[in-house]
Structures are given as structure tokens and as C-alpha cells.
């Protein structure tokens, strides 16, 4: 027991405590003290990693309507939630039209990875590539590229929604290449790979980019109508029904007495 506590104190860097270990013996409060410190550091680490991940608000997968998409491999998604692909440094590509839940699934996987102790960064392609392209110092650019390269999991959301320049394409290729076979990357896209040339027109690296990305990758295709549009239509119907109810209630009021 004492050796275990010493090891735990050493892992925590409690050097003052270790220096006087023989003097304090093993009082009842020592195990509690070390446990408190471990718990607090884990909590602080989790808060720090959640903030750094920038996942934002998202719908929990428990609330995901699996019946809405015409096609979505639920077992594949649930398998991804176990994070086994991180051990293999495999990539994940979620492809499908707008509003079918690609970003929701990616956010849930990213959140699970943070809870499991991994470093994660969630960014849209537009924000990440725009930030990198705006850096005019090669030193700062290389530092930022290394930042994206070292994350245990990098989620690049909404690839293909906008058109990008050759510089943007080169930056994305740099990131994907630096992470290939070392770290996992999740991509969400509304375009099949055959159309990526339209998102990166005239970029010579598109074929190589796709090749790096799909090597040892899990590709999950989702098909269906926009769930966001469905929710918007349902809210509109609820508002219209509420207005009709209020008008009906107003019409039933008794006229004022003379």
C-alpha cells in the first residue's frame, strides 16, 4: 500500500510530501489527500481539454433519430463511439447531403474521445483553412500546422460546402499527410470524393489528398432529407396551430355587457 501511495504521489509531483515521507509515516488522511489531488487534476484536465476541443453544443447521440435517414449504418457509428479507430490511427469520413446528422455524429465521437483522455480539436474546414491561410509568417504557420498535427483526434467539419483556393488545398493536404498513419482524422463532407475537384478547383493535390485520407479509413455514407428542415417545418406547424388556438379562444369570448 505504501509503495502504491508513493508512486501516486510521485506521479502527481508532490515533491515536498515525498521529501518528508519517512517522517509522516502513513496516517489515515494520506490516501484521501492523494485521492483528492488526483480527482481535482483529472477534473481540471477534462475542463481544459473540453475547452480546447471547441466542440460546441451538439445533440447527444441518444436523441438521434435513426429512423429519419434513408440510409445510415447505425452499427458502424456505434462502433466508432468505442474509439477503437484511434488505436489504429484510422480516419473516418462521414459523407452525405446537408442536414442528415454528420456533424452531430462527429461531435459525439469527439466528445467521447475527450472524456476518454484524448486531445481533440473540432473545426470547420472554412475556419481552419481560413485561419491558416491568413498567417503570413512561415514560423507561425509551421507552429500552427504542428498544433493540428499533434491532436489525438482532429475533426474537420463541412469539407466541400465552399470552394477553396490552391493554397487552401495545399494546407489541407499538409495537415492530412502529417497525420496519416499517426493520428486519426474525421472528415464530414456533403460531396463524394469524385466531386472534391469542384471544392478545390485547379488544385493539383486533390487526388493525393483523397488517397491519404481514405487509406485505412472508415467511410460512413448517410442518405436522407434534411433533419433540420424537418424540425423547422414541425416548429412552423406548431406555431400555426398555436395561433389558430389563440384566435379560436378569442372568438369564443363573450361580448362585453352594455
VOPAGU-2260 file (C-alpha; in pm, 1 decimal, decimal comma):
REM VOPAGU-2260
SITE   aa  ch    i         X         Y         Z
SITE  UNK   A    0       0,0       0,0       0,0
SITE  UNK   A    1     278,9     241,8      93,3
SITE  UNK   A    2     464,1     177,5    -232,6
SITE  UNK   A    3     143,8     245,2    -426,5
SITE  UNK   A    4      88,6     574,4    -245,1
SITE  UNK   A    5     449,9     675,8    -304,5
SITE  UNK   A    6     414,4     603,5    -675,3
SITE  UNK   A    7      91,7     803,4    -691,6
SITE  UNK   A    8     248,7    1095,3    -503,6
SITE  UNK   A    9     547,0    1081,0    -739,8
SITE  UNK   A   10     317,0    1085,1   -1044,3
SITE  UNK   A   11     146,2    1392,4    -900,5
SITE  UNK   A   12     480,4    1566,1    -844,1
SITE  UNK   A   13     421,8    1613,0    -470,1
SITE  UNK   A   14     792,3    1660,8    -405,4
SITE  UNK   A   15     755,3    1825,6     -65,7
SITE  UNK   A   16     545,1    1536,4      59,3
SITE  UNK   A   17     790,3    1282,9     -83,5
SITE  UNK   A   18    1085,7    1459,0      83,2
SITE  UNK   A   19     925,7    1407,4     427,0
SITE  UNK   A   20     764,0    1070,7     357,3
SITE  UNK   A   21     956,6     884,3     627,1
SITE  UNK   A   22     861,5    1147,3     882,9
SITE  UNK   A   23     485,7    1132,9     831,4
SITE  UNK   A   24     451,6     753,5     811,1
SITE  UNK   A   25     114,3     651,1     672,6
SITE  UNK   A   26    -162,0     842,3     853,0
SITE  UNK   A   27    -527,7     783,0     765,8
SITE  UNK   A   28    -556,4    1113,9     583,0
SITE  UNK   A   29    -270,5    1047,1     338,9
SITE  UNK   A   30    -463,3     821,8      97,8
SITE  UNK   A   31    -753,3    1067,3      98,0
SITE  UNK   A   32    -521,1    1360,1      32,2
SITE  UNK   A   33    -365,5    1189,4    -269,0
SITE  UNK   A   34    -706,5    1080,2    -400,0
SITE  UNK   A   35    -838,0    1438,4    -369,3
SITE  UNK   A   36    -541,3    1570,9    -564,6
SITE  UNK   A   37    -582,9    1305,8    -835,5
SITE  UNK   A   38    -955,1    1376,1    -870,1
SITE  UNK   A   39    -902,7    1751,4    -890,5
SITE  UNK   A   40    -630,0    1719,9   -1152,5
SITE  UNK   A   41    -843,5    1486,0   -1362,9
SITE  UNK   A   42   -1134,1    1730,5   -1342,8
SITE  UNK   A   43    -911,2    2025,5   -1435,4
SITE  UNK   A   44    -760,0    1829,1   -1723,3
SITE  UNK   A   45   -1105,4    1738,9   -1853,2
SITE  UNK   A   46   -1224,6    2100,1   -1836,0
SITE  UNK   A   47    -910,3    2216,1   -2014,7
SITE  UNK   A   48    -938,4    1955,3   -2291,1
SITE  UNK   A   49   -1310,6    2019,6   -2340,2
SITE  UNK   A   50   -1242,4    2389,7   -2380,0
SITE  UNK   A   51    -953,9    2330,6   -2619,0
SITE  UNK   A   52   -1159,2    2087,1   -2829,7
SITE  UNK   A   53   -1411,1    2361,1   -2923,8
SITE  UNK   A   54   -1684,4    2109,6   -2996,7
SITE  UNK   A   55   -1962,5    2348,6   -2903,6
SITE  UNK   A   56   -2322,1    2248,5   -2838,1
SITE  UNK   A   57   -2449,9    1931,6   -3002,3
SITE  UNK   A   58   -2737,9    1685,8   -2980,6
SITE  UNK   A   59   -2646,4    1369,9   -2782,7
SITE  UNK   A   60   -2644,7    1055,6   -2991,7
SITE  UNK   A   61   -2908,3     913,5   -2755,2
SITE  UNK   A   62   -3150,6    1167,4   -2907,0
SITE  UNK   A   63   -3050,8    1092,6   -3267,9
SITE  UNK   A   64   -3348,0     986,2   -3483,0
SITE  UNK   A   65   -3211,1     674,5   -3650,5
SITE  UNK   A   66   -3537,9     624,7   -3839,2
SITE  UNK   A   67   -3511,2     954,3   -4027,2
SITE  UNK   A   68   -3217,2     890,2   -4266,8
SITE  UNK   A   69   -3297,4     659,5   -4555,1
SITE  UNK   A   70   -2952,5     509,8   -4511,6
SITE  UNK   A   71   -2723,0     520,4   -4207,7
SITE  UNK   A   72   -2520,5     230,7   -4069,9
SITE  UNK   A   73   -2604,8     260,5   -3701,0
SITE  UNK   A   74   -2375,5     -28,8   -3604,5
SITE  UNK   A   75   -2081,0     140,8   -3776,2
SITE  UNK   A   76   -2148,5     465,0   -3588,6
SITE  UNK   A   77   -2183,7     285,9   -3255,4
SITE  UNK   A   78   -1857,5     104,3   -3324,4
SITE  UNK   A   79   -1686,9     439,1   -3388,8
SITE  UNK   A   80   -1815,2     557,2   -3049,9
SITE  UNK   A   81   -1597,2     288,3   -2885,7
SITE  UNK   A   82   -1294,4     484,2   -3021,0
SITE  UNK   A   83   -1120,2     170,4   -3145,4
SITE  UNK   A   84   -1025,7     353,5   -3464,7
SITE  UNK   A   85    -798,9     582,7   -3261,8
SITE  UNK   A   86    -580,1     287,2   -3164,1
SITE  UNK   A   87    -535,3     209,2   -3533,9
SITE  UNK   A   88    -478,5     574,8   -3632,1
SITE  UNK   A   89    -762,7     522,0   -3881,1
SITE  UNK   A   90    -954,0     804,9   -4042,5
SITE  UNK   A   91   -1331,1     843,2   -4058,4
SITE  UNK   A   92   -1525,3    1006,0   -4342,3
SITE  UNK   A   93   -1893,4    1089,2   -4289,0
SITE  UNK   A   94   -2046,2    1170,8   -4627,0
SITE  UNK   A   95   -2399,4    1275,0   -4711,0
SITE  UNK   A   96   -2625,0    1568,4   -4801,0
SITE  UNK   A   97   -2687,3    1866,0   -4575,3
SITE  UNK   A   98   -2874,0    1816,7   -4250,0
SITE  UNK   A   99   -2857,9    1438,2   -4212,2
SITE  UNK   A  100   -2655,4    1435,7   -3889,6
SITE  UNK   A  101   -2291,4    1413,7   -3999,9
SITE  UNK   A  102   -2173,2    1692,7   -3770,4
SITE  UNK   A  103   -2381,9    1558,3   -3481,5
SITE  UNK   A  104   -2219,7    1216,8   -3511,5
SITE  UNK   A  105   -1871,5    1368,6   -3542,1
SITE  UNK   A  106   -1929,5    1589,2   -3235,4
SITE  UNK   A  107   -2044,2    1291,4   -3027,9
SITE  UNK   A  108   -1735,6    1091,4   -3122,7
SITE  UNK   A  109   -1512,2    1390,4   -3045,2
SITE  UNK   A  110   -1676,7    1441,0   -2706,3
SITE  UNK   A  111   -1635,2    1073,5   -2620,1
SITE  UNK   A  112   -1266,1    1099,3   -2712,7
SITE  UNK   A  113   -1217,7    1396,0   -2477,8
SITE  UNK   A  114   -1384,4    1205,9   -2194,0
SITE  UNK   A  115   -1150,2     914,8   -2262,6
SITE  UNK   A  116    -847,0    1141,6   -2209,2
SITE  UNK   A  117    -754,7    1230,9   -2568,2
SITE  UNK   A  118    -667,5    1572,3   -2705,5
SITE  UNK   A  119    -922,9    1677,3   -2966,2
SITE  UNK   A  120    -980,1    1970,0   -3198,8
SITE  UNK   A  121   -1310,9    2027,5   -3378,5
SITE  UNK   A  122   -1311,7    2288,1   -3655,6
SITE  UNK   A  123   -1498,2    2364,0   -3973,5
SITE  UNK   A  124   -1288,8    2345,4   -4288,7
SITE  UNK   A  125   -1364,4    2711,5   -4357,4
SITE  UNK   A  126   -1245,5    2835,9   -4017,5
SITE  UNK   A  127    -936,2    2615,7   -4001,8
SITE  UNK   A  128    -814,8    2678,0   -4356,8
SITE  UNK   A  129    -905,5    3046,2   -4338,6
SITE  UNK   A  130    -703,9    3084,7   -4019,5
SITE  UNK   A  131    -402,7    2907,9   -4167,4
SITE  UNK   A  132    -414,5    3092,9   -4499,0
SITE  UNK   A  133    -419,2    3427,5   -4315,8
SITE  UNK   A  134     -87,4    3359,5   -4138,0
SITE  UNK   A  135     190,0    3544,7   -4321,3
SITE  UNK   A  136     478,6    3422,9   -4105,1
SITE  UNK   A  137     624,2    3086,5   -4205,2
SITE  UNK   A  138     738,8    3026,4   -3847,4
SITE  UNK   A  139     390,9    3086,2   -3706,0
SITE  UNK   A  140     233,1    2879,3   -3983,9
SITE  UNK   A  141     456,9    2582,0   -3914,1
SITE  UNK   A  142     378,9    2610,1   -3543,0
SITE  UNK   A  143       5,1    2609,4   -3615,3
SITE  UNK   A  144      37,7    2315,5   -3854,0
SITE  UNK   A  145     221,4    2121,8   -3582,1
SITE  UNK   A  146     -63,4    2204,4   -3343,9
SITE  UNK   A  147    -316,5    2043,3   -3575,7
SITE  UNK   A  148     -82,2    1753,8   -3646,1
SITE  UNK   A  149     -35,6    1651,8   -3282,9
SITE  UNK   A  150    -401,4    1633,3   -3176,2
SITE  UNK   A  151    -503,2    1275,6   -3098,4
SITE  UNK   A  152    -823,2    1339,3   -3295,1
SITE  UNK   A  153    -884,9    1617,2   -3545,0
SITE  UNK   A  154   -1238,1    1674,2   -3676,3
SITE  UNK   A  155   -1264,7    1880,1   -3995,9
SITE  UNK   A  156   -1630,8    1961,8   -4048,4
SITE  UNK   A  157   -1811,6    2069,3   -4365,4
SITE  UNK   A  158   -1549,0    1996,4   -4630,2
SITE  UNK   A  159   -1699,5    2069,8   -4970,7
SITE  UNK   A  160   -1956,5    2330,3   -4869,9
SITE  UNK   A  161   -1739,2    2611,8   -5009,9
SITE  UNK   A  162   -1481,4    2642,4   -5287,1
SITE  UNK   A  163   -1119,3    2686,4   -5185,8
SITE  UNK   A  164    -803,3    2813,5   -5346,1
SITE  UNK   A  165    -493,9    2610,4   -5427,1
SITE  UNK   A  166    -335,0    2742,0   -5107,8
SITE  UNK   A  167    -622,4    2610,7   -4900,1
SITE  UNK   A  168    -595,2    2273,2   -5072,4
SITE  UNK   A  169    -220,3    2258,6   -5006,9
SITE  UNK   A  170    -273,9    2339,8   -4639,2
SITE  UNK   A  171    -535,8    2067,6   -4601,7
SITE  UNK   A  172    -307,0    1820,0   -4778,3
SITE  UNK   A  173     -24,6    1918,3   -4540,9
SITE  UNK   A  174    -241,6    1850,2   -4234,2
SITE  UNK   A  175    -383,7    1520,6   -4359,8
SITE  UNK   A  176     -38,6    1399,3   -4470,1
SITE  UNK   A  177     125,3    1488,6   -4139,4
SITE  UNK   A  178    -137,4    1290,0   -3950,9
SITE  UNK   A  179    -153,9     993,2   -4189,5
SITE  UNK   A  180     -94,3     660,4   -4008,3
SITE  UNK   A  181      -6,0     851,5   -3688,8
SITE  UNK   A  182    -326,8    1021,0   -3574,9
SITE  UNK   A  183    -694,9     987,5   -3664,2
SITE  UNK   A  184    -886,8    1249,4   -3860,0
SITE  UNK   A  185   -1263,6    1272,5   -3901,3
SITE  UNK   A  186   -1396,8    1447,9   -4210,6
SITE  UNK   A  187   -1759,3    1539,8   -4270,9
SITE  UNK   A  188   -1847,3    1626,2   -4629,5
SITE  UNK   A  189   -2152,0    1673,1   -4848,3
SITE  UNK   A  190   -1960,6    1569,1   -5160,3
SITE  UNK   A  191   -1845,4    1227,9   -5281,8
SITE  UNK   A  192   -1472,3    1218,0   -5345,7
SITE  UNK   A  193   -1531,3    1235,8   -5721,6
SITE  UNK   A  194   -1660,5    1592,1   -5669,9
SITE  UNK   A  195   -1381,0    1720,1   -5447,7
SITE  UNK   A  196   -1219,6    1875,2   -5752,0
SITE  UNK   A  197   -1513,7    2118,3   -5758,4
SITE  UNK   A  198   -1446,2    2223,0   -5398,1
SITE  UNK   A  199   -1074,5    2262,7   -5473,7
SITE  UNK   A  200   -1072,7    2372,5   -5839,8
SITE  UNK   A  201    -736,8    2357,7   -6017,4
SITE  UNK   A  202    -563,6    2213,0   -5709,1
SITE  UNK   A  203    -311,3    1951,7   -5819,4
SITE  UNK   A  204    -303,4    1779,3   -5480,5
SITE  UNK   A  205    -669,4    1670,2   -5466,0
SITE  UNK   A  206    -605,9    1313,0   -5584,2
SITE  UNK   A  207    -316,2    1272,2   -5339,9
SITE  UNK   A  208    -525,5    1430,8   -5062,6
SITE  UNK   A  209    -808,4    1182,2   -5109,5
SITE  UNK   A  210    -558,3     896,2   -5133,8
SITE  UNK   A  211    -400,3     988,6   -4798,3
SITE  UNK   A  212    -739,7    1038,8   -4638,5
SITE  UNK   A  213    -905,7     712,6   -4740,8
SITE  UNK   A  214    -604,9     493,9   -4662,8
SITE  UNK   A  215    -713,5     284,8   -4362,2
SITE  UNK   A  216   -1038,0     483,6   -4336,3
SITE  UNK   A  217   -1391,6     402,9   -4227,4
SITE  UNK   A  218   -1635,5     565,6   -4471,7
SITE  UNK   A  219   -1991,9     604,5   -4345,6
SITE  UNK   A  220   -2243,1     717,1   -4607,6
SITE  UNK   A  221   -2565,4     878,2   -4485,3
SITE  UNK   A  222   -2856,5     949,0   -4715,4
SITE  UNK   A  223   -3184,1    1124,4   -4648,1
SITE  UNK   A  224   -3364,2    1455,4   -4630,7
SITE  UNK   A  225   -3250,8    1737,6   -4404,9
SITE  UNK   A  226   -3349,6    1675,2   -4043,2
SITE  UNK   A  227   -3304,3    2045,8   -3970,8
SITE  UNK   A  228   -3561,6    2125,2   -4238,2
SITE  UNK   A  229   -3795,1    1864,8   -4087,0
SITE  UNK   A  230   -3760,2    2027,4   -3742,1
SITE  UNK   A  231   -3814,9    2373,4   -3889,5
SITE  UNK   A  232   -4135,1    2259,0   -4063,6
SITE  UNK   A  233   -4260,9    2096,1   -3742,7
SITE  UNK   A  234   -4193,8    2414,9   -3545,2
SITE  UNK   A  235   -4377,5    2616,2   -3810,7
SITE  UNK   A  236   -4679,3    2383,9   -3786,8
SITE  UNK   A  237   -4676,0    2410,5   -3406,6
SITE  UNK   A  238   -4670,4    2791,1   -3425,1
SITE  UNK   A  239   -4954,7    2795,1   -3678,2
SITE  UNK   A  240   -5160,4    2560,6   -3458,4
SITE  UNK   A  241   -5095,0    2780,0   -3154,3
SITE  UNK   A  242   -5205,9    3091,8   -3344,3
SITE  UNK   A  243   -5525,9    2917,8   -3456,0
SITE  UNK   A  244   -5589,9    2809,8   -3097,6
SITE  UNK   A  245   -5546,5    3166,9   -2970,6
SITE  UNK   A  246   -5774,9    3307,6   -3242,1
SITE  UNK   A  247   -6038,0    3044,3   -3160,0
SITE  UNK   A  248   -6017,9    3123,7   -2788,6
SITE  UNK   A  249   -6050,4    3495,7   -2862,6
SITE  UNK   A  250   -6357,5    3439,3   -3083,9
SITE  UNK   A  251   -6535,4    3244,2   -2810,1
SITE  UNK   A  252   -6514,5    3524,6   -2555,6
SITE  UNK   A  253   -6846,8    3671,6   -2451,2
SITE  UNK   A  254   -6915,9    4025,2   -2580,3
SITE  UNK   A  255   -6891,9    4298,8   -2318,9
SITE  UNK   A  256   -7220,0    4394,5   -2147,2
SITE  UNK   A  257   -7386,7    4719,8   -2244,6
